[in-house]
């Protein structure tokens, strides 16, 4: 059985190229049993004023599409 962490890590591989093109990246931090996933935006994305929008509109949207059991994506 694939764990939530493994599913999230796999989905993050799809997000990374977009973030890396802008000098940033994303790393998995934690996942809870109730579907809350914590990630950390790094590099240019970590200090970007638009990082919260990137997290919610980009990363969260894609993760929820790929891993339906995710209820929310939070920033570390």
C-alpha positions in Angstrom: 0.0 0.0 0.0 1.3 3.4 -0.9 1.5 5.9 2.0 0.2 9.4 1.9 3.9 10.6 2.1 4.8 8.5 -0.9 1.9 9.9 -2.9 2.7 13.5 -2.0 6.4 13.0 -2.9 5.4 11.6 -6.3 3.0 14.5 -7.0 5.7 17.0 -5.9 7.9 15.7 -8.8 5.3 17.3 -11.1 5.4 20.7 -9.4 9.2 20.9 -9.0 10.1 21.9 -12.6 7.8 24.9 -12.5 9.3 26.1 -9.2 12.9 25.3 -10.3 12.4 27.4 -13.4 12.0 30.4 -11.1 15.0 29.4 -8.9 13.0 27.7 -6.2 11.9 24.3 -5.0 9.5 22.5 -2.7 10.2 19.9 -0.1 7.9 17.6 1.8 7.8 18.2 5.6 4.9 16.2 7.1 1.5 14.7 6.5 -1.1 14.0 9.1 -3.8 11.3 9.1 -6.5 13.9 8.5 -5.0 14.8 5.1 -3.1 18.0 6.1 0.3 18.1 4.2 3.1 20.5 5.2 5.6 21.5 2.6 8.5 24.1 2.6 9.1 26.4 -0.3 12.9 26.9 -0.7 15.3 29.0 -2.8 13.7 31.9 -4.5 10.2 30.6 -3.7 10.9 30.7 0.0 11.4 34.5 0.1 9.1 35.5 -2.8 6.2 37.8 -1.8 3.9 35.6 -4.0 4.9 32.4 -2.2 1.6 32.0 -0.4 -0.3 32.3 -3.7 2.2 29.8 -5.3 1.5 27.4 -2.4 -2.3 27.6 -2.5 -3.0 28.1 -6.2 -0.2 26.0 -7.6 1.1 23.4 -5.2 -2.1 22.7 -3.2 -4.2 22.6 -6.3 -2.0 20.1 -8.1 -1.5 18.0 -5.0 -5.3 17.8 -4.3 -5.8 16.7 -7.9 -3.2 13.9 -7.7 -3.9 12.9 -4.1 -7.6 13.3 -3.3 -7.2 12.5 0.4 -5.3 15.7 0.9 -7.5 18.2 2.7 -5.1 21.2 3.0 -1.5 22.1 2.2 0.3 24.2 4.7 3.6 26.1 4.6 6.4 25.1 7.1 
